[in-house]
Amino acid sequence: MDLPWLYLGDFNEIVKVEEKLGGSLRRERQMTNFRAALDFCGLRDLGYVGFPFTWCNNQFDGEVCSNDENVRFYKKGRPFQFEAVWMKDKSCEGVIKNAWNGTSLGNPMEILVRKVDSCRSSLQTWSKLSFGNIR
């Protein structure tokens, strides 16, 4: 399968000390190893816009700081997880392509969010029909 990749989310790791606020210090070796892993995978940090920390008082209960401009991306409940077994089914690529190629209007970020959500929804429906409950 030759499709483009986009990794979104939180690796729960930092690449430089300025990305951390409070708590114990991060070892330089740990950050170096994470940077090396990103380089090895050909990934790069796209940065952020807005408030740099989404945690309020080191507590997270599904709500984020009110001044977090990315609040629209956070959802309560069980997060979506792509299952490796799906790649063994030849129809998986078609599910992703059909979901991704749907028409979407808006600014580039809104279009991206809609396409990712469409892929998630389509994959979940297809998985239930093709595999049943795999969890």
SULPE-V466223 format. One record per run of one state. SS is the DSSP state (a for helix, b for strand, c for the rest). FROM is the first residue (numbers start at 1). TO is the last residue. If there is no record, write none. Layout:
ss=SS from=FROM to=TO
ss=SS from=FROM to=TO
This chain:
ss=c from=1 to=16
ss=a from=17 to=19
ss=c from=20 to=27
ss=a from=28 to=40
ss=c from=41 to=55
ss=b from=56 to=56
ss=c from=57 to=58
ss=b from=59 to=59
ss=c from=60 to=70
ss=a from=71 to=73
ss=c from=74 to=83
ss=a from=84 to=88
ss=c from=89 to=91
ss=a from=92 to=100
ss=c from=101 to=107
ss=a from=108 to=131
ss=c from=132 to=135
